[in-house]
Each structure stands twice: as structure tokens, then as C-alpha cells.
């Protein structure tokens, strides 16, 4: 099982794969302040956390692929995750278009941006994880 985390200053979105890493599921949204105080909340939200083989963290960059202030925060968060969950590989993955894809997909289904407020972060984590799996599959042939 692979998990993805979309780190934000207010919320953290979490998505997971199935056991065979074929399908992606939005899992939950956790308040960032709560997570930073009690990172073990991740293990309660994902009961089979011991089976996690990789943790993918979305890496925000600008359209030119350059770092932004948010990039540095995501890198610091990834370092925190590495220290908190030693033995779990942490991968930073380009999340440049995840928000746009989630919003456009939602609008294509007739939804409005305001309707996404409570689920946006976990849907973005799911998009990051789908993109990561697609890239990994393409690299493996």
C-alpha cells in the first residue's frame, strides 16, 4: 500500500492505494496543526499503516518547475515525516497540476468550487498518487 499526502498550512489531504497499488482512494483530511502535534493520527486513520511501503508527498512548484516558498515547506514536512516514520520511504512528487485537475474534473461533473471545500485536500492527494503510480508504471515498462 502506498499513501500520498497533500500538505497544506491548514489541512493535510491523505489518499491510499489498495494492496496491489492499482487503485487510489481519497482517505481523509486532517488539520495540519493537529497532525504536527500528533502525527500518530495517521496510523489511526490508516488502520493497516504497517503495510505502507511508500509515502508520497506532493511537491508544489511553479509552472516553470522552480521552487516556491510552499516548496520549502513541503520539503520540511517530508523531513518531518521521515523522522516520524523511519523505515518508510518518503518520495517528493511534483504536484503542479493536481489542484487544477481536481477542480476541472469536479466542474465537468456539474459541481461548483465551493462544494469541494471539505474534500479538496484528499482529492488532491488522490490525484498526486494517481500521477505517481502512472509515472512509476511508465518507468517500469
C-alpha positions, 0 to 999 in steps of 0.5 A: 500500500502506498499513501500520498499526502497533500500538505497544506498550512491548514489541512493535510489531504491523505489518499491510499492505494489498495494492496496491489497499488492499482487503485487510489482512494481519497482517505481523509483530511486532517488539520495540519496543526493537529497532525504536527502535534500528533502525527500518530493520527495517521496510523489511526486513520490508516488502520493497516499503516504497517503495510505502507511501503511508500509515502508520497508527498506532493511537491508544489512548484511553479509552472516553470518547475522552480521552487516556491516558498510552499516548496520549502515547506513541503520539503520540511514536512517530508523531513518531518515525516521521515523522522516520524516514520523511519523505515518508510520511504518518503518520495517528493512528487511534483504536484503542479497540476493536481489542484487544477485537475481536481477542480476541472474534473469536479466542474465537468461533473456539474459541481461548483468550487465551493462544494469541494471545500471539505474534500479538496485536500484528499482529492488532491492527494488522490490525484498526486498518487494517481500521477505517481503510480502512472509515472512509476508504471511508465518507468517500469515498462 
